[in-house]
Amino acid sequence: MDDALATFFASWGEADADARKAMIAKAIADGFTYSDPRSGGRLSGLDAVADYVGMFSANAPGWTASVDTADTVNDYTRATVAFGGKGPDGSDMIQHGTYFADTNADGKLVMLAGFVG
Protein backbone atom coordinates (compact mmCIF):
# COMPACT_ATOMS: atom_id res chain seq x y z
CA MET A 1 0.00 0.00 0.00
CA ASP A 2 2.63 2.50 1.01
CA ASP A 3 4.46 2.06 -2.30
CA ALA A 4 1.30 2.55 -4.35
CA LEU A 5 0.32 5.63 -2.34
CA ALA A 6 3.82 7.10 -2.52
CA THR A 7 4.02 6.52 -6.27
CA PHE A 8 0.53 7.89 -6.89
CA PHE A 9 1.18 11.12 -5.02
CA ALA A 10 4.71 11.52 -6.37
CA SER A 11 3.09 11.66 -9.82
CA TRP A 12 1.37 14.93 -8.84
CA GLY A 13 4.72 16.73 -9.01
CA GLU A 14 5.75 15.20 -12.35
CA ALA A 15 5.59 17.80 -15.14
CA ASP A 16 5.97 15.33 -18.02
CA ALA A 17 2.51 13.96 -18.92
CA ASP A 18 3.77 10.58 -20.16
CA ALA A 19 5.95 10.00 -17.10
CA ARG A 20 3.09 11.11 -14.82
CA LYS A 21 0.65 8.70 -16.49
CA ALA A 22 3.16 5.83 -16.24
CA MET A 23 3.58 6.48 -12.51
CA ILE A 24 -0.17 6.49 -11.97
CA ALA A 25 -0.55 3.28 -14.02
CA LYS A 26 2.03 1.59 -11.80
CA ALA A 27 0.05 2.50 -8.66
CA ILE A 28 -3.56 1.77 -9.64
CA ALA A 29 -5.60 -1.32 -10.45
CA ASP A 30 -8.07 -1.72 -13.31
CA GLY A 31 -11.35 -0.07 -12.36
CA PHE A 32 -9.66 2.40 -9.99
CA THR A 33 -11.84 5.25 -8.71
CA TYR A 34 -10.66 8.57 -7.28
CA SER A 35 -12.46 11.49 -5.69
CA ASP A 36 -11.63 14.62 -3.71
CA PRO A 37 -13.44 17.89 -3.03
CA ARG A 38 -12.30 19.38 -6.36
CA SER A 39 -12.75 16.38 -8.65
CA GLY A 40 -16.42 17.09 -9.35
CA GLY A 41 -17.37 13.50 -8.55
CA ARG A 42 -15.78 10.09 -8.79
CA LEU A 43 -13.21 9.70 -11.52
CA SER A 44 -12.73 6.25 -12.99
CA GLY A 45 -9.83 4.79 -14.93
CA LEU A 46 -6.30 5.77 -15.83
CA ASP A 47 -7.04 8.43 -18.44
CA ALA A 48 -9.52 10.39 -16.31
CA VAL A 49 -7.27 10.29 -13.25
CA ALA A 50 -4.11 11.16 -15.20
CA ASP A 51 -5.90 14.14 -16.79
CA TYR A 52 -7.07 15.33 -13.36
CA VAL A 53 -3.63 15.01 -11.79
CA GLY A 54 -2.22 16.82 -14.83
CA MET A 55 -4.46 19.80 -14.05
CA PHE A 56 -2.78 20.05 -10.63
CA SER A 57 0.65 20.06 -12.28
CA ALA A 58 -0.45 22.72 -14.77
CA ASN A 59 -2.15 24.95 -12.18
CA ALA A 60 0.53 24.62 -9.51
CA PRO A 61 3.85 24.30 -11.36
CA GLY A 62 6.67 23.15 -9.13
CA TRP A 63 4.33 21.90 -6.41
CA THR A 64 4.66 18.37 -5.10
CA ALA A 65 2.55 15.95 -3.11
CA SER A 66 3.83 13.41 -0.62
CA VAL A 67 2.44 11.06 1.98
CA ASP A 68 3.23 12.39 5.47
CA THR A 69 1.63 9.60 7.49
CA ALA A 70 -0.35 6.45 6.78
CA ASP A 71 -1.97 3.83 8.95
CA THR A 72 -4.03 0.78 8.09
CA VAL A 73 -7.02 -0.69 9.90
CA ASN A 74 -8.95 -3.71 8.58
CA ASP A 75 -7.26 -3.37 5.18
CA TYR A 76 -8.25 0.30 4.72
CA THR A 77 -5.53 2.91 4.77
CA ARG A 78 -5.83 6.49 5.97
CA ALA A 79 -3.10 8.84 4.79
CA THR A 80 -2.24 12.47 5.40
CA VAL A 81 -0.84 14.02 2.23
CA ALA A 82 1.09 17.29 2.02
CA PHE A 83 0.79 19.39 -1.13
CA GLY A 84 3.44 22.08 -1.22
CA GLY A 85 5.26 24.64 -3.27
CA LYS A 86 5.63 28.35 -3.80
CA GLY A 87 2.53 30.50 -3.38
CA PRO A 88 1.64 33.47 -5.56
CA ASP A 89 3.73 35.74 -3.34
CA GLY A 90 6.78 33.45 -3.57
CA SER A 91 6.49 32.10 -0.04
CA ASP A 92 6.44 28.37 0.74
CA MET A 93 2.95 26.95 1.20
CA ILE A 94 1.69 23.58 2.37
CA GLN A 95 -1.85 22.26 2.23
CA HIS A 96 -2.86 18.94 3.77
CA GLY A 97 -5.48 16.42 2.77
CA THR A 98 -6.70 13.21 4.33
CA TYR A 99 -7.17 10.24 2.02
CA PHE A 100 -8.80 6.85 2.49
CA ALA A 101 -7.60 4.03 0.28
CA ASP A 102 -8.38 0.45 -0.58
CA THR A 103 -6.06 -1.90 -2.46
CA ASN A 104 -6.22 -5.23 -4.20
CA ALA A 105 -4.19 -8.37 -3.41
CA ASP A 106 -1.31 -7.02 -5.54
CA GLY A 107 -1.07 -3.84 -3.46
CA LYS A 108 -2.45 -1.60 -6.21
CA LEU A 109 -4.94 1.13 -5.40
CA VAL A 110 -8.56 0.25 -6.13
CA MET A 111 -10.17 3.32 -4.54
CA LEU A 112 -8.85 6.60 -3.16
CA ALA A 113 -11.07 9.26 -1.59
CA GLY A 114 -9.64 12.55 -0.35
CA PHE A 115 -10.90 15.18 2.07
CA VAL A 116 -9.61 18.67 2.91
CA GLY A 117 -7.49 18.92 6.04
FISEDREN-809821 format. One record per residue (C-alpha): residue number from 1; residue in three letters; chain; x, y, z. Coordinates in Angstrom, 2 decimals, decimal comma. Layout:
{NUM 'ALA' 'A' {X Y Z}}
...
***
This chain:
{1 'MET' 'A' {0,00 0,00 0,00}}
{2 'ASP' 'A' {2,63 2,50 1,01}}
{3 'ASP' 'A' {4,46 2,06 -2,30}}
{4 'ALA' 'A' {1,30 2,55 -4,35}}
{5 'LEU' 'A' {0,32 5,63 -2,34}}
{6 'ALA' 'A' {3,82 7,10 -2,52}}
{7 'THR' 'A' {4,02 6,52 -6,27}}
{8 'PHE' 'A' {0,53 7,89 -6,89}}
{9 'PHE' 'A' {1,18 11,12 -5,02}}
{10 'ALA' 'A' {4,71 11,52 -6,37}}
{11 'SER' 'A' {3,09 11,66 -9,82}}
{12 'TRP' 'A' {1,37 14,93 -8,84}}
{13 'GLY' 'A' {4,72 16,73 -9,01}}
{14 'GLU' 'A' {5,75 15,20 -12,35}}
{15 'ALA' 'A' {5,59 17,80 -15,14}}
{16 'ASP' 'A' {5,97 15,33 -18,02}}
{17 'ALA' 'A' {2,51 13,96 -18,92}}
{18 'ASP' 'A' {3,77 10,58 -20,16}}
{19 'ALA' 'A' {5,95 10,00 -17,10}}
{20 'ARG' 'A' {3,09 11,11 -14,82}}
{21 'LYS' 'A' {0,65 8,70 -16,49}}
{22 'ALA' 'A' {3,16 5,83 -16,24}}
{23 'MET' 'A' {3,58 6,48 -12,51}}
{24 'ILE' 'A' {-0,17 6,49 -11,97}}
{25 'ALA' 'A' {-0,55 3,28 -14,02}}
{26 'LYS' 'A' {2,03 1,59 -11,80}}
{27 'ALA' 'A' {0,05 2,50 -8,66}}
{28 'ILE' 'A' {-3,56 1,77 -9,64}}
{29 'ALA' 'A' {-5,60 -1,32 -10,45}}
{30 'ASP' 'A' {-8,07 -1,72 -13,31}}
{31 'GLY' 'A' {-11,35 -0,07 -12,36}}
{32 'PHE' 'A' {-9,66 2,40 -9,99}}
{33 'THR' 'A' {-11,84 5,25 -8,71}}
{34 'TYR' 'A' {-10,66 8,57 -7,28}}
{35 'SER' 'A' {-12,46 11,49 -5,69}}
{36 'ASP' 'A' {-11,63 14,62 -3,71}}
{37 'PRO' 'A' {-13,44 17,89 -3,03}}
{38 'ARG' 'A' {-12,30 19,38 -6,36}}
{39 'SER' 'A' {-12,75 16,38 -8,65}}
{40 'GLY' 'A' {-16,42 17,09 -9,35}}
{41 'GLY' 'A' {-17,37 13,50 -8,55}}
{42 'ARG' 'A' {-15,78 10,09 -8,79}}
{43 'LEU' 'A' {-13,21 9,70 -11,52}}
{44 'SER' 'A' {-12,73 6,25 -12,99}}
{45 'GLY' 'A' {-9,83 4,79 -14,93}}
{46 'LEU' 'A' {-6,30 5,77 -15,83}}
{47 'ASP' 'A' {-7,04 8,43 -18,44}}
{48 'ALA' 'A' {-9,52 10,39 -16,31}}
{49 'VAL' 'A' {-7,27 10,29 -13,25}}
{50 'ALA' 'A' {-4,11 11,16 -15,20}}
{51 'ASP' 'A' {-5,90 14,14 -16,79}}
{52 'TYR' 'A' {-7,07 15,33 -13,36}}
{53 'VAL' 'A' {-3,63 15,01 -11,79}}
{54 'GLY' 'A' {-2,22 16,82 -14,83}}
{55 'MET' 'A' {-4,46 19,80 -14,05}}
{56 'PHE' 'A' {-2,78 20,05 -10,63}}
{57 'SER' 'A' {0,65 20,06 -12,28}}
{58 'ALA' 'A' {-0,45 22,72 -14,77}}
{59 'ASN' 'A' {-2,15 24,95 -12,18}}
{60 'ALA' 'A' {0,53 24,62 -9,51}}
{61 'PRO' 'A' {3,85 24,30 -11,36}}
{62 'GLY' 'A' {6,67 23,15 -9,13}}
{63 'TRP' 'A' {4,33 21,90 -6,41}}
{64 'THR' 'A' {4,66 18,37 -5,10}}
{65 'ALA' 'A' {2,55 15,95 -3,11}}
{66 'SER' 'A' {3,83 13,41 -0,62}}
{67 'VAL' 'A' {2,44 11,06 1,98}}
{68 'ASP' 'A' {3,23 12,39 5,47}}
{69 'THR' 'A' {1,63 9,60 7,49}}
{70 'ALA' 'A' {-0,35 6,45 6,78}}
{71 'ASP' 'A' {-1,97 3,83 8,95}}
{72 'THR' 'A' {-4,03 0,78 8,09}}
{73 'VAL' 'A' {-7,02 -0,69 9,90}}
{74 'ASN' 'A' {-8,95 -3,71 8,58}}
{75 'ASP' 'A' {-7,26 -3,37 5,18}}
{76 'TYR' 'A' {-8,25 0,30 4,72}}
{77 'THR' 'A' {-5,53 2,91 4,77}}
{78 'ARG' 'A' {-5,83 6,49 5,97}}
{79 'ALA' 'A' {-3,10 8,84 4,79}}
{80 'THR' 'A' {-2,24 12,47 5,40}}
{81 'VAL' 'A' {-0,84 14,02 2,23}}
{82 'ALA' 'A' {1,09 17,29 2,02}}
{83 'PHE' 'A' {0,79 19,39 -1,13}}
{84 'GLY' 'A' {3,44 22,08 -1,22}}
{85 'GLY' 'A' {5,26 24,64 -3,27}}
{86 'LYS' 'A' {5,63 28,35 -3,80}}
{87 'GLY' 'A' {2,53 30,50 -3,38}}
{88 'PRO' 'A' {1,64 33,47 -5,56}}
{89 'ASP' 'A' {3,73 35,74 -3,34}}
{90 'GLY' 'A' {6,78 33,45 -3,57}}
{91 'SER' 'A' {6,49 32,10 -0,04}}
{92 'ASP' 'A' {6,44 28,37 0,74}}
{93 'MET' 'A' {2,95 26,95 1,20}}
{94 'ILE' 'A' {1,69 23,58 2,37}}
{95 'GLN' 'A' {-1,85 22,26 2,23}}
{96 'HIS' 'A' {-2,86 18,94 3,77}}
{97 'GLY' 'A' {-5,48 16,42 2,77}}
{98 'THR' 'A' {-6,70 13,21 4,33}}
{99 'TYR' 'A' {-7,17 10,24 2,02}}
{100 'PHE' 'A' {-8,80 6,85 2,49}}
{101 'ALA' 'A' {-7,60 4,03 0,28}}
{102 'ASP' 'A' {-8,38 0,45 -0,58}}
{103 'THR' 'A' {-6,06 -1,90 -2,46}}
{104 'ASN' 'A' {-6,22 -5,23 -4,20}}
{105 'ALA' 'A' {-4,19 -8,37 -3,41}}
{106 'ASP' 'A' {-1,31 -7,02 -5,54}}
{107 'GLY' 'A' {-1,07 -3,84 -3,46}}
{108 'LYS' 'A' {-2,45 -1,60 -6,21}}
{109 'LEU' 'A' {-4,94 1,13 -5,40}}
{110 'VAL' 'A' {-8,56 0,25 -6,13}}
{111 'MET' 'A' {-10,17 3,32 -4,54}}
{112 'LEU' 'A' {-8,85 6,60 -3,16}}
{113 'ALA' 'A' {-11,07 9,26 -1,59}}
{114 'GLY' 'A' {-9,64 12,55 -0,35}}
{115 'PHE' 'A' {-10,90 15,18 2,07}}
{116 'VAL' 'A' {-9,61 18,67 2,91}}
{117 'GLY' 'A' {-7,49 18,92 6,04}}
***
